[in-house]
Amino acid sequence: MEWRDQGLVLSARKYGETAVIASLLSPERGRHLGLIRGGQSRRRQGALQPGNLVDAVWRARLEAHLGTYTLEPVHDFAARVLEDPLRLKGLAAAMALLDASLAEREAHAAVFHDTLAFLRALEAVEMPPSGRGAVSDTVAVTRAPDWAVAYVRWELSLLDCLGFGLDLSCCAATGAVDDLIYVSPRSGRAVSAGAGAPYKEKLLALPAFLRADSPGRVQESDIAAGLRLTGYFLAHHHFGGEGRAMPASRARFVDAFSD
């Protein structure tokens, strides 16, 4: 048995004295494991950093076997964010979520391409946020970086892949498309301000940048609200349903972003 495809490195754990078992996400093969002989060598460790894009060849005698990988680097996303701890935590969180949530050997082409788009946003060169430290009237506002917006949207797309897609297009109670500021934790549907007022303590906040009528400018507080929203459904409707906790790397990313 043999196949060839591009893949994103999700994880690489030591196996024996010199080998590693690598977990890759490819568009055609989904999350797929394989043994890399000599993978603990310094030369190969760089290519095996989570988030890196590689050309992969997988071989095994039978399809059900673990098999072995031969990898060639294509793009080193991890190296592009090494000097930015927050971006590095965002990359680690995304790769860990994929590794922990996707079933093995199920094709997820949309997830692969969505993840690749997020990684390209993550590495994009940005000017320092113009709003950082600026004061408008008496309130200091801090603009969120574009990659953070991309990360929240990426988690929404992952939820959709996992079968828990949110419907933020109209109010679950009235069908209205205006003034949507809540999300029902039970249905995952948006709720308008008026319809949700009597139950607002039980509803989740819907940040404005996730609405169809998004004002465009996104603050860091909006990103924090978006992470709470997606985190709730990931924790309760996927990991919690299987009696598992979300990866610690996501919690570290959320904590770092909120600091």
N, C-alpha and C positions, 0 to 999 in steps of 0.2 A: 504494500500500500504506500502511496506517496501523493502528496498534494503541495502546491505552491501558492502562496498568497502574501499580501502585505498584512502586517499586524501591528497593533499597539501593545507594548509591554505593559501588563498590569501588575505583575509581581514576579519575583525570582527568589525562591527559597533554597537554602543549601540542602544538598543531598549527598551524603557520604563525605569523603574528604576533599573531592575536587569538583564534583558535578553540582548542577542546580536543576530544579524543576521550575520551568518558566510557564507563566500563564499569559497567553496572548489573546487579544480581541481582533479577529479578522472579519471582513464583511461577509465572506462566504461560509466560514466555519464557526463563527461566534467565538465564545470564550473556550479556548482549547489549550490543554496542558501538553508539555513535552519535556523530555530530559535533554539537557545540554551538557555533554561531557566536557570537562575542563572549564565549566562556566564560572568557577570561582577565581579564575586567573585575573590578574589586574587588567590585562588587555581586553578581556571580554566584559568585565564588570561595567565599563562605561556604556556599552551598548544595551545593557540589561537594566538600566535605570527606568523605573516606571514612567510612562508617558512617551517613551521613545518609539519612533516609527521604524520598522524593520521589514526587510524582505525575508520571508520564512519558507523553509522547505521542511516538511514533516514526513518522516518515514517510519513504518512499522510493518511487521510481518502480517498482523491482523488488525483490522480497523478498531477492535475493542482494546488493543494494547495502548500503553502510555505513549510509546514511540519516542523518537529523538528529533530534535530540532537542529537545523543549521541556519544561522541567522546572518544577515548582512545589514549594517546600519543604512538607513535612508535619511532620517532627519532626527537630530538630537534636541528634542523639545526640552528635556530636563536641563541640559546645560544652559539653555537660553534664559532660564529663570533662577539659576543657582544663587545669584546675588540679591534676589528679592525674596526674603523669607515668606512674605504673605502669598506671593504667587506660587512659590514652591509648595506651600501648604494647600493651596487650591488645587494644584495638579495632583498632589498625593491623595487628597480627599476624593477627587473624581475617579482616579484609578482604583482606589480601594473600594469605592461603592460598586464599580463595575465588577470587580473581582468577587465581591461578596454577594451580589444580587443576581447576576446572570447565571442561568443554568448552563452546564457545560455542553458544548457541541450543538447549540441551537443558533442558527444563523440570525444575525441582527445587523443587517446592512445599514439600516437607518441610524441605529445607535452608534455604529462605527463612524459614519460620516458626520453625525452631530458632534461626536467627541473630537474628531479631527478639526472641525470648525471651531470648537471651543479652544483647543490647544493653539490654533493659529491666532485666535484673539488674545490668548494668554501671552504669547510671545511678541505680539505686535509692539512696535516702538510707540511710546506715548509721551506727550509733553506732560509736565507736572500738572495735576488738576488745578484749574484756574481758581476754583472756589476755596481751596484749602487755606484756612486761616483768615479768609475774607469776612468782613462783617457787613451785613445788610440790615440797616436800622439797628436793632439791638440784639439780633439773633445771628450767631455764627453758624454758617452752613458749610458742609464739606461735600463736594461732588464725588460721586462714586466713579471709579475707573470703568471703562467699557468692558474689560474682561470679567469684572464682577457681575455685571448685568448678564453677560453671556453665560456665566456659571449658573446663575439662578434659572435662566431659561433652559440650560442643559439639564438640570435636575428635573424640570417639568417634563422634558422630552423623555427622560429615563422613566419617570413615573408612568407615562403613557405606554411605554414599552412593557412595563411590568404589569399592566392591566389596571392601573389606578389613575388614569388621566383625569385632569381637572377640567371642568367646563366653566370657563370664565367669560362666556360670551353674553350671558343675560341673567337676570335675576331668577333664581329657582322658584320664588314664590309668585312673582307678578309677570315675569317675562320681559320686564323693562331692561333696556340696555344702558341707561344713564345712571350715574351716581352709585356705581357698584363699589362698595368699600369693604365688604365682608366675604368670607367663604365658609360654607357649612362644613364642619368637621365630619359629618356623617356622610353627606352625598358628594362632597368635593365640588359643589356648584357655587357660583357667585350669588351674593345677596345684596340687594340695594340698601341704602341707608335707611329709608323709611320702613321697609319690610323687616329689616334686621334690628331696628331700634329696641323692641321689647326683649330681644334675646342677645344683645350685643356682648354680654359677658361670656356667652357660650360660643361665640363665633370667632373665627380667625380673621386677622386683618389682611385685606387684599391691597398690596402696594400699588400705587398708581401706574408704575411703569409696566405692569402686567396686564393692564386694561387696554382695550382696543383704542380708547381715546387718550392714550398716554400723553402727558404734557411734554415729554422728551427729556427734560432735565431730571436726573436721578441722583438722589442724595444717598450717603452711606447708610442712613437710617432706613431708607427704602430697601436696600440690599439686606440689612439685618432682618427686616420684616419678611422679605421673600425667602430667606433661609429658614426662618421659623415656620413659614407656611409649607414649603416643600419637605422640611425635616419632619413635620408632624405626620404627613402622609407616608413618608418613607418608614418612619418608626412604627406607626400604628397599623398601617395596612400592608406592609411587606415584611419587614424584619420582625416586628412584634407578633405578627400572625404565625411566624415560624418559631417563636420563642427565642429570637436572637437579638442582640444589640447591634446598633449601627457601628460601622468601623470607627475606631478611636480617632483616626486621622481626620474624619469629618468634624468631630467635636473640637479638635485642636484648631481646625481652620475657622470654624464659627467663633470660637473664643478669641482667636487672633484678630479676626475682622472686627469684633465688637470692642476690642481694647482701644 
